[in-house]
Amino acid sequence: MTKLLYVTCNLKPADASRSLSTGKVFLDEYRRLHPDDEIQSIDLYHHDIQRVDTDVLNGWGKLRSGQDPDSLTAEEKRKIDRLWAHAGHFASFDRYVFVTPMWNLSFPAEVKMYIDAICIAGQTFQYSPTGPVGLLKGKKCLNINSSGGFHSGKGDDHSVPYLKSIMRFLGVDDFNAIIIEGVDAQNEREQEFREMAADQAVAAAARF
């Protein structure tokens, strides 16, 4: 059975969000086409993400220096275990869908916090003599991303290209995106842009 992880990061109600409404079209069509697949959703604004903080860095430093795990403080161990659990949970899925808005040319901070929590050596990638190697090969990722202006393909876009790089770092080479952009710049075309995105979402669900 294929497992799909549906990751959102948006404070708006679904009907008021371009990315979430497009994501719903995708998810409804995906469920229709794959009724036996397991789908789990995470809302990053309400998901208790473990940050990489001083305790984590101190604990990792002790382990890298060869100290016994028992040398970690209770907080260091608890937080490192939580990061390990985040990454292990992510690695257990076959398909990933990130539904995100663009904020100030990138993602909301919670997306970066989550990425930091899942990029854990030994879980989603490993080091080798020739560099890091992703451990999530053969998996797929779709990013449904919305922005008010037109940024796709430009050097100031640090959203979709960044997520694509991270997924490739983890071994996920099959990456696609549905980009809803320009609605604030050309709000008279909002319905047209939404319908185009919905059509793309239906097509993406069939390929996914």
C-alpha positions in Angstrom: 0.0 0.0 0.0 1.3 3.4 -1.0 1.6 6.0 1.8 1.2 9.7 1.0 2.2 12.5 3.4 0.2 15.8 2.8 2.0 18.7 4.4 0.4 22.2 4.7 1.5 25.5 6.1 -1.2 28.1 5.9 -3.3 30.0 8.4 -6.1 30.8 6.1 -9.3 28.7 5.7 -9.1 26.4 2.8 -11.6 28.3 0.7 -9.7 31.5 1.2 -6.3 30.1 0.2 -5.2 29.5 -3.4 -2.8 26.8 -2.5 -5.1 25.0 0.0 -8.0 25.1 -2.4 -5.8 23.7 -5.2 -4.5 21.1 -2.8 -8.0 20.0 -2.0 -8.7 19.4 -5.7 -5.6 17.3 -5.9 -6.4 15.3 -2.8 -10.0 14.6 -3.7 -8.9 13.4 -7.1 -6.0 11.3 -5.7 -8.4 9.7 -3.2 -10.8 8.8 -6.0 -8.0 7.2 -8.1 -6.2 5.6 -5.2 -8.9 4.6 -2.6 -6.6 2.1 -0.9 -3.7 4.4 -0.3 -2.9 5.7 3.2 -3.0 9.5 3.4 -1.7 11.4 6.5 -1.9 15.2 6.8 0.4 17.5 8.8 -0.4 21.2 9.4 2.9 22.7 10.2 1.3 25.6 12.1 -0.2 23.0 14.5 2.5 20.4 14.4 5.0 20.3 17.3 8.2 20.6 15.3 11.4 20.1 17.2 13.8 23.0 16.5 17.5 22.6 16.1 18.5 24.6 19.2 21.4 24.8 21.6 20.5 21.5 23.3 20.4 19.7 20.0 23.7 21.2 18.8 25.4 20.4 22.1 24.1 16.8 22.0 25.2 16.3 18.5 28.6 17.7 19.3 29.1 15.2 22.2 28.1 12.3 20.0 30.4 13.4 17.1 33.3 13.7 19.6 32.8 10.1 20.5 31.2 10.6 23.9 28.8 7.9 25.2 25.1 8.7 24.6 24.7 8.5 28.4 26.7 11.7 28.6 23.8 13.7 27.0 21.6 15.7 29.3 17.9 14.6 29.6 16.9 17.6 27.4 19.6 16.9 24.8 18.5 13.3 24.5 14.8 14.1 24.4 15.2 16.7 21.6 17.5 14.6 19.5 15.2 11.6 19.9 12.3 13.9 18.7 14.3 14.9 15.6 15.1 11.3 14.9 11.3 10.5 15.1 10.4 13.4 12.8 12.9 12.1 10.1 11.9 8.5 10.6 8.2 9.4 10.2 8.9 11.3 7.0 11.0 8.5 5.6 8.2 6.0 6.1 6.1 7.6 3.3 6.3 7.0 -0.4 4.8 10.2 -1.7 5.0 13.8 -0.4 2.8 16.8 -1.2 3.8 20.2 0.2 1.1 22.9 0.0 2.7 26.2 0.6 2.4 30.0 0.2 5.2 32.2 -0.9 6.1 34.7 1.8 8.7 37.3 1.0 10.2 35.2 -1.8 10.4 32.0 0.3 8.3 29.8 2.6 6.9 30.6 6.1 9.5 29.8 8.8 7.7 26.7 9.9 8.5 25.0 6.5 12.2 25.6 7.1 11.9 24.3 10.7 10.3 21.1 9.4 12.9 20.6 6.7 15.6 21.0 9.4 13.8 18.4 11.4 13.7 15.8 8.6 17.1 16.2 7.2 18.8 13.9 9.7 21.9 11.8 8.9 21.2 8.2 9.1 17.5 8.6 8.5 16.9 10.5 5.3 20.5 10.9 4.1 23.9 9.6 5.0 27.5 10.8 4.6 29.9 9.0 2.2 33.5 9.6 1.2 32.2 11.4 -1.9 29.6 13.5 -0.2 26.0 13.1 1.2 23.8 10.4 -0.3 20.0 10.6 -0.1 18.2 7.6 1.3 14.7 8.4 -0.1 15.3 7.2 -3.6 12.3 6.1 -5.7 9.9 8.4 -3.9 7.9 11.3 -5.3 7.2 14.9 -4.3 4.7 17.5 -5.5 4.8 21.2 -4.3 1.6 23.2 -4.7 2.8 26.8 -4.2 1.0 30.1 -4.5 2.4 33.7 -4.7 0.8 37.0 -5.3 3.3 38.2 -7.9 5.2 36.5 -10.7 8.4 34.9 -9.4 8.6 31.5 -11.0 11.8 31.0 -13.0 13.4 34.2 -11.6 16.4 34.5 -9.3 14.4 35.9 -6.5 12.3 32.8 -6.1 13.6 30.9 -3.0 10.6 28.7 -2.5 9.9 25.9 -5.1 13.6 25.7 -6.3 14.8 25.4 -2.7 12.3 22.5 -1.9 13.3 20.8 -5.1 17.0 21.0 -4.1 16.2 19.6 -0.6 14.2 16.7 -2.0 17.1 15.8 -4.4 19.5 16.1 -1.5 17.3 13.4 0.2 17.2 11.3 -2.9 13.8 12.3 -4.2 14.4 13.0 -7.9 10.8 12.8 -9.0 9.7 16.4 -8.2 7.0 18.5 -9.7 5.2 21.7 -8.9 1.9 23.4 -9.4 2.5 27.1 -9.2 -0.4 29.6 -8.7 1.1 33.0 -9.2 0.2 36.6 -10.1 -3.3 36.7 -8.6 -2.5 39.9 -6.6 -0.7 41.4 -9.5 -3.6 40.7 -11.9 -6.6 40.1 -9.5 -9.1 40.4 -12.4 -7.7 37.0 -13.6 -8.0 35.2 -10.3 -10.7 32.8 -11.4 -8.8 32.0 -14.5 -5.6 31.3 -12.5 -7.5 29.1 -10.0 -9.1 27.1 -12.8 -5.8 26.5 -14.5 -4.3 25.3 -11.2 -7.3 23.0 -10.5 -6.8 21.4 -14.0 -3.1 20.9 -13.2 -4.0 19.4 -9.8 -6.4 16.8 -11.4 -3.7 15.9 -14.0 -1.0 15.7 -11.3 -3.2 13.3 -9.2 -3.5 11.0 -12.2 0.3 10.9 -12.6 1.1 10.7 -8.9 
